[in-house]
Amino acid sequence: MGHKRLLLVYGEHPRFDADWIAGTINDVYSVSSGKSNTIRRVNVNCAPLSTAGFKKLHDVGIGTYQCFQETYHRDTYKTMHPHGRKADFAWRLYAMHRAQDAGIDDIGLGVLFGLFNALFEVLALLYHALELEQKYGVGPHTVSFPRLEPALDSDISIHPPHLITDHYFKKIVAVLRLAMPYTGLILTTREEASFRSELIEIGASQLSAGSRTYPGAYSDAETSRPDVQQFCVGDDRSLDEVILSIAREHGYMPSWCTACYRLGRTGINFMEIAKDGFIQKFCSPNSLLTFKEYMEDYASAETRDAGDTLLKDELDNLGRTDSRLKEKVANLLSRIETGERDLYF
């Protein structure tokens, strides 16, 4: 499809221990395709591990470790997770501490909105981020905010105890963006395409695209399996359709950048340049370069036309503030046209 970053999502089954997960990560990094070459960054969403387990994931080169508390309200958490490993509230709550202790300095928090009062959940999420920053000097690299969506044989998913309206959901996104301007706000395909477009303008900055939510989905010829999917997908557009919308309707530059991760701009190093806005010096040129790769290798003719216009405008914008940088980026864009790949600042 053209993706350069993947999020590998694992279940809570005991089979998915650190060694097994590390093996699958190595498998992903080992795969190469003619156009994309290799996946450049593998992020992981899995059940909380021990510090030693997280160290194994760190050693095989994961990017961000993502784990949602689901709900920060203890009684609700106990009701929703009465048995099994996930029933341990504190073990899950302190997963990010253990990940940091193991050297994983990019972490992603999240709440499943609809289980309990949203005001409480937002405040708890922010305090979680604050505590991590006070202890480790590193706030969350990403924050996710999924809402309960209908799932087969799950009454609570169809009738959420704390229904979140679209208008209130916009408030949640706005508050998170204002409170954590340095953090990537991840918007999943749970939400419908038109509503995702509205949330992009409010503060969402990372989008999944082309997602399927059942095991084996990406090797399945079927485009929808409601009998086995984890939840209903609201935005079933292809990656190219999402990219076209971002570029043409919003005028934003799509980015597949993975440079910071590979150049050591993670954790405290990332936070220091992200919070004062200096990260733009890297993000802006890298977004142009990775977008150019996508257009050369995967984009439809319609997306390429819209993208060429956007690229020219953004390159001109770079030139207004830094003519030497514009010249460097223009040179790298030309090299991509001749077949080079994975060029970055």
N, C-alpha and C positions, 0 to 999 in steps of 0.2 A: 504493500500500500504506500510505502514511503515513510513510515514511522522510523524514528531514530531512538526513541525512548519507549520502554515498555514498563508497565506495572504488572508484576506477577502476583496474582491473588491466590492465596492458599487457604484451605479450610482449617478446621480445628481438630481434625482427626490425628491421633497419635502418630500415624505414619509420617506425617509431615514434620519430622524433627529437623534439627539444624543441619545434619549431614545430608539428608535427602534434599532439603531445599538448596543447600550449597551446590549439590550435584546438578540440579536443574538449572541453576544460574550459570554454571560453567557450560552447560549444554547450549543455552541461549547465546552466550558470548562466542561460542565456537562456530555458530552457523553464519554462513556468508551467502549473499545473493549477488547476482550480477550487477544490479543497479545500486542497491543500498550498501553493498559491502557487508558490514557487520552492525549489529545493534550496539550503540555507543554507551547507553546507560540503562541499567536494569534497576528499577525501584521495586521494593518488596512490601506487600501487605500480608502479614502472617500473624499467627497467634504469638503472644508474648513468649520470649525465650529467656533462658538464664543468661547471665553475662558471658559465660563461656560459649553458649550457643550463638549469641550475637557476634562474638569475636570471629566465629567461623564464617558468618555472612560478611563481616568486614573484610576478612582475608581474601574472599573471592571477588571483592570489588563491587559490592552493591552501591547504589546511589543513595536514595532516600529510603529510610525505614518508616513505613506508615502503619499506624494502628489506631483505630477509633475506640474511644471509651464506650461508645454507643450512647450511654447516659451517665451523667455524673451523680445522679440521685440514687443513693444507696438502696433504698427500699424498692424503687422501680427496677434497678439493676438486678436485685435478688429475685424479683418476680419474673423477670424476663430470662434469667439464667439460673434456674434452680439446681442444675446438676452439671457434672463434668468439669473440665479444667477451666472453662470460661466463668464458672460460678465465683471464682476468687476475685473479688473487686480490686483489692489492693495489688495483687499480682499484675493485673492488667494496668492499673493506674501508674505503677512505677516501671512499666516496661521501657519507657523512654529514658529513665535514669540508667537502667542497665545497658541500654543501647549506647548511650553516651559514654558510660564507663568502659564499654568495649571498643570505643573508637569510632562509632557511627555518629558523626556530628551533623548529619542532615536528617531531621525527623519530621514526620507529618502527623498532625493531630486531626481529630474529627469527632463530630457528634451526629447521631442519627436523630434528626428532628422529628418530633411527633410522639415520642415516648413520654416526655415530661415537659413541664413548663419551659418554654423556649428562653425566657429571660434568665432563668436559673442556669440553663445549659450554656448560654453565651457567656455569662459571668464566670462560670466554673471553667470553661474552656480558656478564657483569657487569664484566669489565675493560674491555670496549669502552665500556660505559656510563660507567664511572669516568673513562676517558681523555677522553671527550667533555665530561664535566662539569668536569674539571680545565682543559681548554683553552678551553671556551666558556661555562662556568658553567651549562650546560643538559644534564641527563640526558635519556633517552628519554621522550617523551610517552606512548608505548605500547610494549609488548613482545608479540610473538606467539610461540606455541609449538606449531606444527602437528606432528603425527606423520605419518610415511609412511603413506599409505593406498593400497589396491590401485588400479592404473590399467592400462588395456588395453595389452598387449604390453610391460609393464615388469616383469621378473622381480624386480628389487631392491625394487620397491614391494610385491610380494607376499611376498617373503622378506627383510625388512630385515636388514642385517648386524648391527645392534645393536637388537634388539627391545625396545621400551619397554612394560612391563606397565602396566595401569591403576594399580596401587598405586604403582609408581615414578613414574608420570606425576603422580600427586597430590603426591608429594614435590617434584617439579620446580616445580609451581605454587606450593606453599607456600613454598619457598625464594625464588622470585622475588618473591612478595608481601612476605616479610619483609625482603628485601634492598632492594627498591624500593617502599616503601609509597605513594609519590606517583605511581606509574606505572599507567596503564591496562593491564590484562592482557587481551588479546583472545583470545576463545575462538571458533573457527570452527565451521561446521556439519560439519566432518569427524567430530567426535565424536558419539556417539549421544545422544539426548535425555536418557535417564536418567542417563548419565554427566556430561553438561553440568550437570545439576541438582546433582550432587555437587560439581563443581568450582566452582560459584558459591559454595558455602558455604566453600570453602577459600581462594579469593582471586581467581578470575576476575571481572572487573568490566565487561567490554564483550563483547557477543555479537552475532554476525551472525545474521540470520534471513531466511528466504525465499530463500536463496542458490541459484544454479545455476552450474555450473562448466564451461560450454562456450560458445563464441562464439555470440551471437545468442539465448541462452537465454531472455531476458526478453521477447522478442517471439515466442517459439515456443509453440505450443499444447501441445506435449508437456511433461510434467512431469519426464521422465527420459530421457536419451539416453546410456546407458552406453557406446555405441560411440564417442562423441566427447568425453565429459566428461573434465576434467583429473584428477579423482580421485573416489572414491566419497563421496557425501554421507551422513553418518550421521544427521543430524537434518533431516528433510524437512518439519517442521511449518511452517505459515504464520507470518507475523509476528504475527498476532493470537493464535495459539495459544501462541507463545513469551511474549508479553506477559502473557497470562492466567496462565501458569505462574509467571512472576516475581512477579506481584502476589498471586495467591491461595495458591500453594504455599510461596513463600519470604517473602512479606510485604515485599518490597523495592519501592522506587519506580522504575519504568522512567523513563528520561530521554532526551530527544532534544535536549538543550541544546547550543546552538552560540554562546552568549553570549560566552564568554571570547575566542574567536577574533575576534569582530567588535568587541570592546571593547578589544583590545590586551593581554588577559591571556594572553600566549603567551611561550614562551622563558623568559628569566630572570624576567620579571614573574610568569609562572605558577608557576615553581618556588618562588619566595619565599613565595607564599601557600599553595602545595600542601603543602610540607614541614612547615609548622607547623600544618596543619589548618584554617587560616583560610578555605580555599577552600569549606568547608562553608557559609559565610555566603551564598555565591552558588549553590552546587550545589543546596542543599535547596530554596529557593524556585523556582529555574529548573526543577528536575525536576518539581515540581508543575504548573507552568504548561504545560510541554511535554506532560506526560501528559494534562492536561485537553484540550489541543488534539486529541491523538490520540483520546481518548474521544468528543469531540464530532463528529469528522469520519470516523473509520474503525472504531472498536471495535465488536465484536459486542455483542449485548445482554448476554451472559454476562460478557464482559470489562468492560463498562461497570458492571454491578452490583458486581463485585469491585473495580473501580477506584474507584467512589464511596465505598465503605467505607474503602479505603486512603487516599484523599485526605483524608477527614474526619479520620482518625486522625493523619496526618502534619501536617495543619494545626493540630490540637490540640497536637501535639508542639512545633511552632514557637511556639505561644502560651505554652507553659510557660517558655521561655527568653527570648522577645522578643515581647511583646504587640503592639507597634507594627508589627513585621514581619508578624505574623499578619494584622493589619488590612490592611496594604498588599497582601499576597498574596491575601487574600479579595476585595479590591476588583478586583484584576486577573483573578482567576478568574471573577468576575461579568461582567467586560468580555468575556472569551473566550466566555462563554455567549451573549452578545448579538451575536457575530460577529467581534469583533476577533481578530487573530492576531499572532504573533511579538512577544509582550511578554516582557521579561526584565530581570534586574538586572545 
